[in-house]
Amino acid sequence: MIRNLMKILFGLAAMLSIAGCACNVQIWGNSDSDNLKIFSQRNPHFVHIGEMTEFKVTVNPDIASYLLVDFCGKLSFAKRTGKGEYSFEKSFDEKWRDRNCNVIVRAFKQNGKRDYRTHRGRVVKSKRYNDPPDELLGEASMRIYCYQSKIILKIKTTDEKEPDWPRGRLVIFGSNKKVTVVKYGRPGVDGFTGFGPELFSGAYIVFYEPKSSHVHRTGKTRVKFSIPDPVTRKIITVEDFIDTP
């Protein structure tokens, strides 16, 4: 009987130890690789406008009742995907241009009723009446920087004459051997723009803001522009690598 009592006491002590311990919470994002299955803990984490980024969170030990996500002030619940594993996604549209903010994930152990619930599509904190607060087991954060990559190329023409822009072609060499050809932009139609010449250099400028699907998710992206010279008709070609952090 004494032996059984000791087992019970040790069991209760273990349960209390687990309930009161702090969890190791970690967060990853997948915008650092062309392979969407590869995640990193890079902090700050860079994302391109128009990009859909997936985030994964691990909680160890796996004793959390739910995971609360504070994405730049907007609350949501992460989806449980496995033992001690959670995930959530975020699409970065134009309103995120040049913004940066913190993403904070918090693991909670429910006591009584949940402190947080969904109400009319929003996560709100419940009012507690003689109800113990949920236990915060641990948290992790990641700084997010949202950017728009830019292509800026300079070309020189004979006698500084303006090129016939519609005959130009901009080529972007993206991820997984994807090649995107961009034509001259027109009102209501996406494309590169050309202007100039510059006052001192006499060079013309080719400008374009590529979509997230055009470029590599990290590192550098090769670009090439070609257009006939307005005088000699020979093809002018310039190449460069743009940063996609």
Solvent accessible surface area in square Angstrom, and as a share of the most:
residue,aa,sasa,rsa
1,M,200,0.89
2,I,137,0.70
3,R,185,0.68
4,N,90,0.46
5,L,97,0.48
6,M,87,0.39
7,K,132,0.56
8,I,103,0.52
9,L,92,0.46
10,F,135,0.56
11,G,33,0.32
12,L,90,0.45
13,A,55,0.43
14,A,52,0.40
15,M,129,0.57
16,L,134,0.66
17,S,73,0.47
18,I,90,0.45
19,A,31,0.24
20,G,59,0.57
21,C,44,0.26
22,A,89,0.69
23,C,13,0.08
24,N,78,0.40
25,V,12,0.07
26,Q,56,0.25
27,I,7,0.04
28,W,59,0.21
29,G,0,0.00
30,N,6,0.03
31,S,1,0.01
32,D,25,0.13
33,S,20,0.13
34,D,43,0.22
35,N,74,0.38
36,L,95,0.47
37,K,177,0.75
38,I,92,0.47
39,F,42,0.17
40,S,32,0.20
41,Q,82,0.37
42,R,93,0.34
43,N,87,0.44
44,P,53,0.33
45,H,0,0.00
46,F,50,0.21
47,V,0,0.00
48,H,4,0.02
49,I,15,0.08
50,G,49,0.47
51,E,8,0.03
52,M,103,0.46
53,T,0,0.00
54,E,49,0.22
55,F,0,0.00
56,K,86,0.37
57,V,1,0.00
58,T,41,0.24
59,V,4,0.02
60,N,97,0.50
61,P,52,0.33
62,D,46,0.24
63,I,36,0.18
64,A,13,0.10
65,S,49,0.32
66,Y,9,0.03
67,L,1,0.00
68,L,4,0.02
69,V,0,0.00
70,D,28,0.15
71,F,18,0.08
72,C,39,0.23
73,G,64,0.62
74,K,147,0.62
75,L,53,0.26
76,S,45,0.29
77,F,60,0.25
78,A,11,0.09
79,K,146,0.62
80,R,117,0.43
81,T,77,0.45
82,G,27,0.26
83,K,172,0.73
84,G,4,0.04
85,E,86,0.38
86,Y,6,0.02
87,S,15,0.10
88,F,25,0.10
89,E,110,0.49
90,K,51,0.21
91,S,58,0.37
92,F,0,0.00
93,D,71,0.37
94,E,97,0.43
95,K,139,0.59
96,W,15,0.05
97,R,72,0.26
98,D,107,0.55
99,R,99,0.36
100,N,64,0.33
101,C,16,0.09
102,N,69,0.35
103,V,0,0.00
104,I,39,0.20
105,V,0,0.00
106,R,62,0.22
107,A,0,0.00
108,F,18,0.08
109,K,60,0.25
110,Q,69,0.31
111,N,49,0.25
112,G,54,0.52
113,K,157,0.67
114,R,89,0.33
115,D,6,0.03
116,Y,32,0.12
117,R,118,0.43
118,T,84,0.49
119,H,81,0.36
120,R,220,0.80
121,G,72,0.69
122,R,172,0.63
123,V,22,0.12
124,V,42,0.24
125,K,118,0.50
126,S,22,0.14
127,K,165,0.70
128,R,98,0.36
129,Y,170,0.65
130,N,166,0.85
131,D,31,0.16
132,P,72,0.45
133,P,76,0.48
134,D,12,0.06
135,E,53,0.24
136,L,89,0.44
137,L,5,0.02
138,G,15,0.14
139,E,89,0.40
140,A,18,0.14
141,S,60,0.39
142,M,3,0.01
143,R,82,0.30
144,I,2,0.01
145,Y,80,0.30
146,C,5,0.03
147,Y,33,0.12
148,Q,22,0.10
149,S,5,0.03
150,K,89,0.38
151,I,0,0.00
152,I,96,0.49
153,L,8,0.04
154,K,113,0.48
155,I,1,0.01
156,K,122,0.52
157,T,14,0.08
158,T,48,0.28
159,D,110,0.57
160,E,94,0.42
161,K,111,0.47
162,E,101,0.45
163,P,6,0.04
164,D,69,0.36
165,W,12,0.04
166,P,91,0.58
167,R,133,0.49
168,G,6,0.05
169,R,122,0.44
170,L,0,0.00
171,V,8,0.05
172,I,0,0.00
173,F,48,0.20
174,G,6,0.06
175,S,20,0.13
176,N,128,0.66
177,K,194,0.82
178,K,92,0.39
179,V,81,0.47
180,T,22,0.13
181,V,71,0.41
182,V,9,0.05
183,K,143,0.60
184,Y,60,0.23
185,G,14,0.14
186,R,142,0.52
187,P,140,0.88
188,G,91,0.88
189,V,71,0.41
190,D,90,0.47
191,G,13,0.12
192,F,0,0.00
193,T,64,0.37
194,G,15,0.15
195,F,108,0.45
196,G,40,0.39
197,P,62,0.39
198,E,58,0.26
199,L,158,0.78
200,F,193,0.80
201,S,49,0.32
202,G,2,0.02
203,A,4,0.03
204,Y,6,0.02
205,I,13,0.07
206,V,0,0.00
207,F,59,0.25
208,Y,7,0.03
209,E,54,0.24
210,P,1,0.01
211,K,105,0.44
212,S,23,0.15
213,S,63,0.41
214,H,19,0.09
215,V,5,0.03
216,H,45,0.20
217,R,40,0.15
218,T,45,0.26
219,G,41,0.39
220,K,117,0.50
221,T,0,0.00
222,R,84,0.31
223,V,0,0.00
224,K,51,0.22
225,F,0,0.00
226,S,24,0.16
227,I,2,0.01
228,P,14,0.09
229,D,8,0.04
230,P,28,0.17
231,V,66,0.38
232,T,70,0.40
233,R,143,0.52
234,K,152,0.64
235,I,111,0.57
236,I,29,0.15
237,T,71,0.41
238,V,37,0.21
239,E,91,0.41
240,D,64,0.33
241,F,119,0.49
242,I,16,0.08
243,D,90,0.47
244,T,0,0.00
245,P,46,0.29
